[in-house]
Amino acid sequence: MGYGLGVFLLAVGLILALAVQDAIEAIDLTMIGWILCLAGLLVIALTAFQTNAKRRHTTTATTVDDQGRSATTQRHTETDPPAPPAI
């Protein structure tokens, strides 16, 4: 699942919804096209969300001193995407 699948579903859905004029008995091709468009947009949005979530990391460290007191620290880091290759 990725951007390619989302773009494919979106393209096929728009073709069925807007360009196909044929009619099949008991099947509404326009409605199927719009459903595929929505599914494609959902796949694209979910892929973008997952890709962005992979770049965020949280590190938690707990330390205890000699008297039994504990301290917890959290560090949030975001990794940058790799730089594009030089031409």
C-alpha positions as CSV (number, residue, x, y, z in Angstrom):
1,M,0.0,0.0,0.0
2,G,1.4,3.4,-0.9
3,Y,1.1,6.4,-3.0
4,G,1.1,4.4,-6.2
5,L,-2.0,2.5,-5.2
6,G,-3.8,5.6,-4.1
7,V,-3.0,7.5,-7.3
8,F,-4.1,4.4,-9.3
9,L,-7.5,4.2,-7.5
10,L,-8.0,7.9,-7.8
11,A,-7.3,7.8,-11.6
12,V,-9.5,4.8,-12.3
13,G,-12.3,6.3,-10.1
14,L,-12.2,9.6,-12.0
15,I,-12.2,7.9,-15.3
16,L,-15.3,5.8,-14.3
17,A,-17.0,8.8,-12.7
18,L,-16.4,11.4,-15.3
19,A,-15.4,9.8,-18.7
20,V,-17.3,6.6,-19.1
21,Q,-20.7,7.0,-20.6
22,D,-21.6,3.3,-21.0
23,A,-24.3,1.7,-18.9
24,I,-24.3,-1.8,-17.4
25,E,-27.6,-3.1,-16.1
26,A,-27.9,-3.0,-12.3
27,I,-24.4,-1.4,-11.9
28,D,-23.9,2.4,-11.5
29,L,-20.4,3.0,-12.9
30,T,-20.5,6.7,-11.8
31,M,-21.1,5.7,-8.2
32,I,-18.3,3.1,-8.4
33,G,-16.0,5.7,-9.8
34,W,-16.7,8.1,-6.9
35,I,-16.2,5.3,-4.4
36,L,-12.8,4.5,-5.9
37,C,-11.9,8.2,-5.8
38,L,-12.6,8.4,-2.1
39,A,-10.7,5.1,-1.5
40,G,-7.7,6.5,-3.4
41,L,-7.7,9.7,-1.4
42,L,-8.0,7.7,1.8
43,V,-5.0,5.5,0.8
44,I,-2.9,8.6,-0.1
45,A,-3.8,10.3,3.3
46,L,-3.0,7.2,5.3
47,T,0.3,6.7,3.5
48,A,1.3,10.3,4.2
49,F,0.3,9.9,7.9
50,Q,2.3,6.7,8.3
51,T,5.3,8.1,6.5
52,N,5.3,11.2,8.8
53,A,4.7,9.1,11.9
54,K,7.8,7.0,11.2
55,R,10.0,10.1,11.4
56,R,9.0,11.0,15.0
57,H,10.7,9.2,17.9
58,T,10.3,9.6,21.7
59,T,13.0,8.4,24.1
60,T,12.2,8.1,27.8
61,A,14.8,7.6,30.4
62,T,14.2,7.0,34.1
63,T,17.1,7.4,36.6
64,V,17.0,6.6,40.4
65,D,19.5,8.2,42.8
66,D,20.9,6.7,46.0
67,Q,18.0,8.0,48.1
68,G,15.4,6.2,46.0
69,R,14.2,9.4,44.1
70,S,13.5,8.9,40.5
71,A,13.5,11.3,37.6
72,T,12.1,10.7,34.2
73,T,13.1,12.6,31.1
74,Q,11.6,12.4,27.6
75,R,13.3,13.5,24.4
76,H,11.4,14.0,21.2
77,T,13.3,13.8,17.9
78,E,12.3,14.1,14.3
79,T,14.5,12.7,11.6
80,D,14.8,14.7,8.4
81,P,14.2,12.9,5.1
82,P,17.4,12.1,3.2
83,A,18.8,14.9,1.0
84,P,18.2,14.4,-2.7
85,P,21.1,13.1,-4.6
86,A,23.4,15.7,-6.2
87,I,23.3,15.8,-10.0
